[in-house]
Amino acid sequence: MPDYDYQSDVRPFSQVLDDIGVKDDPKLYLGELVNAFGERGFGALMVFFGLINAIASPIPGSTTVLGAPMLLICLQLVIRRDQLWMPAWLLRSSLPRANYRATITRVRRPLLFIERLSRPRLSIMSNEVCEVLIGIVTTLLTLIVMLPIFGGNLFPSLFVALFGFGLMQRDGFLIVAAWLGVAGFCVFVWAAWELISRLFLASAGWFLDAGHWIQGLFG
C-alpha cells in the first residue's frame, strides 16, 4: 500500500482532497486517507465518509458497507482515543480513484463555501466532554445510516459530516448547527411516526367497524 505525505496539517482540507485525487495510482487505499489527513484524522474522515454515504444513500446496500469505517471512527471518539486506529485489513481496502474524483467534484462547491466561512470559535463545543457526546450521537446516526432504508440515511450522513467538519476546524458554530440538525431530524422522525401510527390505528378501526357492520348486515 502506498504511503503519501500531503502535509495536510498545514494545508486546507479541500486542497488535501484535491491532492489525493490527482495521483496516478488507480486505487485509493483507506490507509492513504488516514495518512493524508494526519492529525485531523477523526474529523476529516467523518467528513469524507459522511459525504460518501450521503451520495451513496440511494444505492441499496452501499451504506451498510461504507458505514462500517465511519462507525469505527465514531466509537473511538466515545472512548477518547488520541490517535485514530484502523485494522490492517481495513487500511488495505480500496476504491477506484476515479470514483473518488467524481465524488469530490460533486461536493467541492459546498465544501469550499463552508471551509471559507469556518474558523476556530466557540471552543466549548469541541472540548473533551462535547467530543464524547458527539461520538455517542454520531455512533447512533451511523447505525441508522447502516440500516437498509432507502433514502433514509441521507440526513444522518450529512450530520456526521457536519460534526466532523466542526471538529476538524474547531468551529463550534458548525457543531451547534449539527446539533440543531439532529434535533430537527428527531422531531421530524417522531412526528412522522405519530402520523403513521395514528393513520394505521384509524384504518384498523375503520376496517373493524366495517367488519362489524357487514357481520350485522348478514346476521
Backbone torsions as a table, in degrees:
resi	resn	phi	psi	omega
1	MET	NA	129.5	-179.1
2	PRO	-67.1	152.8	179.6
3	ASP	-125.6	114.5	-176.1
4	TYR	-113.7	150.3	176.1
5	ASP	-118.0	109.3	-177.9
6	TYR	-99.9	2.0	-176.1
7	GLN	51.3	45.5	-171.2
8	SER	-67.2	-21.5	-176.4
9	ASP	-71.1	-17.5	-179.8
10	VAL	-116.2	8.8	-178.6
11	ARG	-121.2	151.1	177.8
12	PRO	-58.5	147.2	-178.6
13	PHE	-57.9	-41.8	-179.4
14	SER	-62.5	-35.0	179.1
15	GLN	-68.2	-38.0	177.2
16	VAL	-62.3	-43.4	178.7
17	LEU	-60.5	-41.7	178.6
18	ASP	-64.3	-42.7	-178.6
19	ASP	-63.1	-36.8	177.7
20	ILE	-63.6	-39.5	-175.5
21	GLY	-71.2	-27.0	-173.5
22	VAL	-85.2	-6.5	179.3
23	LYS	-63.5	150.8	-177.4
24	ASP	-78.9	-23.9	-178.9
25	ASP	-57.3	123.0	-177.4
26	PRO	-69.3	-17.1	179.5
27	LYS	-105.7	137.9	175.2
28	LEU	-111.6	114.4	-177.1
29	TYR	-89.2	147.3	176.5
30	LEU	-61.7	-36.6	177.1
31	GLY	-59.8	-34.9	177.1
32	GLU	-64.4	-39.9	178.8
33	LEU	-64.1	-44.6	179.8
34	VAL	-59.9	-44.2	178.6
35	ASN	-65.4	-39.2	-175.7
36	ALA	-67.6	-36.8	-176.3
37	PHE	-82.9	-12.6	172.5
38	GLY	55.8	-133.7	-175.7
39	GLU	-69.0	-14.5	178.3
40	ARG	-90.6	18.5	-170.5
41	GLY	-53.7	-46.8	-177.0
42	PHE	-60.0	-59.3	-177.4
43	GLY	-63.8	-43.0	-176.9
44	ALA	-63.8	-42.0	179.8
45	LEU	-72.8	-28.7	173.2
46	MET	-64.7	-40.9	176.2
47	VAL	-63.0	-48.4	-176.3
48	PHE	-60.6	-54.9	-176.6
49	PHE	-71.2	-30.0	175.1
50	GLY	-62.4	-45.6	179.4
51	LEU	-68.2	-40.6	178.8
52	ILE	-61.0	-44.7	179.8
53	ASN	-67.9	-34.8	178.1
54	ALA	-65.1	-39.8	179.5
55	ILE	-73.2	-35.3	-177.2
56	ALA	-84.7	-4.8	-172.7
57	SER	-57.0	-33.4	178.4
58	PRO	-72.5	-9.8	-177.6
59	ILE	-91.9	112.4	-176.2
60	PRO	-57.5	132.2	176.0
61	GLY	86.2	-18.0	-174.9
62	SER	-68.7	-38.8	-176.8
63	THR	-73.3	-21.3	175.6
64	THR	-64.2	-39.8	179.2
65	VAL	-77.9	-47.1	-176.5
66	LEU	-71.5	-21.3	-179.3
67	GLY	-77.2	-20.5	-176.8
68	ALA	-60.6	-48.8	177.1
69	PRO	-62.3	-37.1	179.7
70	MET	-64.8	-38.4	177.7
71	LEU	-63.2	-42.3	179.1
72	LEU	-62.5	-39.6	179.0
73	ILE	-64.8	-46.2	-177.7
74	CYS	-66.0	-38.0	178.1
75	LEU	-63.5	-34.2	179.5
76	GLN	-72.0	-23.9	171.5
77	LEU	-66.6	-39.1	-178.5
78	VAL	-63.0	-43.2	-176.6
79	ILE	-88.8	4.3	173.0
80	ARG	61.7	48.6	173.5
81	ARG	-73.0	138.1	179.9
82	ASP	-74.5	-35.9	-179.7
83	GLN	-124.0	142.5	-179.1
84	LEU	-68.9	133.0	178.0
85	TRP	-118.0	136.9	174.8
86	MET	-135.3	140.7	176.0
87	PRO	-64.4	152.3	-174.6
88	ALA	-59.7	-38.7	-178.5
89	TRP	-65.5	-32.0	179.2
90	LEU	-75.1	-37.2	177.2
91	LEU	-63.3	-28.3	179.6
92	ARG	-84.6	-7.8	177.7
93	SER	-70.6	151.7	-174.0
94	SER	-144.3	165.3	172.4
95	LEU	-136.4	156.9	179.4
96	PRO	-61.4	131.3	-179.0
97	ARG	-63.9	-29.3	178.2
98	ALA	-63.5	-39.9	177.0
99	ASN	-65.3	-37.8	176.8
100	TYR	-60.9	-46.3	-179.3
101	ARG	-61.8	-39.6	179.6
102	ALA	-64.4	-39.2	179.2
103	THR	-66.4	-45.6	-179.0
104	ILE	-63.6	-35.7	177.8
105	THR	-60.9	-38.1	-177.8
106	ARG	-69.8	-32.0	-175.0
107	VAL	-105.6	0.7	-172.4
108	ARG	-61.6	-46.4	-175.2
109	ARG	-62.6	-52.9	177.8
110	PRO	-63.8	-32.2	179.0
111	LEU	-65.0	-44.0	178.0
112	LEU	-64.0	-37.9	179.9
113	PHE	-62.0	-47.8	179.8
114	ILE	-66.5	-39.0	-178.9
115	GLU	-63.2	-39.3	179.6
116	ARG	-66.3	-33.2	-177.3
117	LEU	-84.5	-24.5	-172.9
118	SER	-80.7	149.5	176.6
119	ARG	-164.8	160.3	178.8
120	PRO	-61.4	122.3	179.1
121	ARG	-165.7	161.6	179.0
122	LEU	48.5	57.2	-171.0
123	SER	-62.5	-20.7	-179.5
124	ILE	-61.0	-25.9	-177.8
125	MET	-78.7	-7.5	178.7
126	SER	-124.1	23.7	177.2
127	ASN	-77.1	-178.3	-172.6
128	GLU	-62.7	-42.5	-179.9
129	VAL	-64.2	-44.0	-179.7
130	CYS	-65.8	-34.2	177.8
131	GLU	-64.0	-39.6	177.4
132	VAL	-63.9	-44.5	178.3
133	LEU	-62.2	-41.0	177.0
134	ILE	-62.7	-41.1	177.7
135	GLY	-60.7	-40.0	-179.9
136	ILE	-66.2	-49.3	-176.0
137	VAL	-70.2	-34.9	178.3
138	THR	-72.4	-29.2	173.2
139	THR	-62.8	-45.5	178.1
140	LEU	-64.0	-41.0	178.3
141	LEU	-63.4	-39.4	-179.7
142	THR	-66.5	-36.6	175.9
143	LEU	-62.4	-36.9	175.1
144	ILE	-65.5	-42.8	178.8
145	VAL	-57.2	-38.7	-175.3
146	MET	-77.9	-11.1	177.1
147	LEU	-70.8	145.8	179.8
148	PRO	-77.4	65.8	179.9
149	ILE	-110.8	116.8	-177.1
150	PHE	-66.0	114.8	177.0
151	GLY	76.1	-8.1	-175.4
152	GLY	-79.9	-7.8	-177.3
153	ASN	-104.3	7.7	-178.8
154	LEU	-62.9	-55.6	-175.8
155	PHE	-68.5	-41.4	174.4
156	PRO	-57.0	-38.5	178.2
157	SER	-64.0	-43.4	179.9
158	LEU	-65.9	-35.9	178.1
159	PHE	-66.8	-39.5	176.4
160	VAL	-61.2	-43.6	178.9
161	ALA	-62.7	-40.0	-179.4
162	LEU	-68.5	-41.7	174.1
163	PHE	-58.7	-44.5	-179.5
164	GLY	-61.5	-42.3	179.9
165	PHE	-65.7	-39.4	177.2
166	GLY	-63.2	-41.0	177.6
167	LEU	-67.6	-41.7	-178.0
168	MET	-64.0	-41.7	-178.2
169	GLN	-91.0	-4.0	-174.4
170	ARG	55.4	39.9	-178.2
171	ASP	-103.5	102.0	-179.2
172	GLY	-63.6	-29.1	179.3
173	PHE	-63.9	-41.0	177.6
174	LEU	-65.2	-37.5	178.4
175	ILE	-66.6	-41.5	175.9
176	VAL	-60.9	-42.7	178.1
177	ALA	-60.6	-38.9	178.1
178	ALA	-65.6	-42.6	178.0
179	TRP	-62.0	-42.3	178.0
180	LEU	-63.3	-39.4	177.7
181	GLY	-62.6	-42.3	178.5
182	VAL	-64.0	-42.6	178.7
183	ALA	-61.2	-44.8	178.2
184	GLY	-63.3	-38.7	178.6
185	PHE	-63.7	-42.3	179.0
186	CYS	-63.2	-42.1	178.0
187	VAL	-62.7	-42.8	179.0
188	PHE	-61.5	-45.5	-180.0
189	VAL	-63.5	-42.4	178.7
190	TRP	-62.6	-45.6	-180.0
191	ALA	-63.8	-41.4	178.9
192	ALA	-64.2	-41.2	178.6
193	TRP	-64.0	-42.9	178.3
194	GLU	-61.1	-44.7	-179.8
195	LEU	-62.8	-47.5	-178.5
196	ILE	-64.6	-43.2	-178.9
197	SER	-65.7	-38.7	179.0
198	ARG	-68.4	-39.9	176.3
199	LEU	-63.4	-39.0	179.2
200	PHE	-65.2	-45.5	-179.9
201	LEU	-65.1	-38.5	178.3
202	ALA	-65.7	-41.9	178.9
203	SER	-65.3	-41.6	178.6
204	ALA	-62.9	-41.2	178.1
205	GLY	-64.1	-39.4	179.8
206	TRP	-64.7	-44.3	179.6
207	PHE	-65.3	-37.0	178.5
208	LEU	-65.6	-43.6	178.2
209	ASP	-64.6	-40.4	178.9
210	ALA	-63.4	-38.5	178.2
211	GLY	-64.1	-42.3	177.6
212	HIS	-63.9	-38.8	-178.9
213	TRP	-67.2	-40.6	178.5
214	ILE	-67.3	-38.8	178.2
215	GLN	-63.9	-40.3	178.5
216	GLY	-69.4	-33.3	-178.3
217	LEU	-64.8	-40.7	-176.9
218	PHE	-96.4	2.7	170.8
219	GLY	46.7	NA	NA
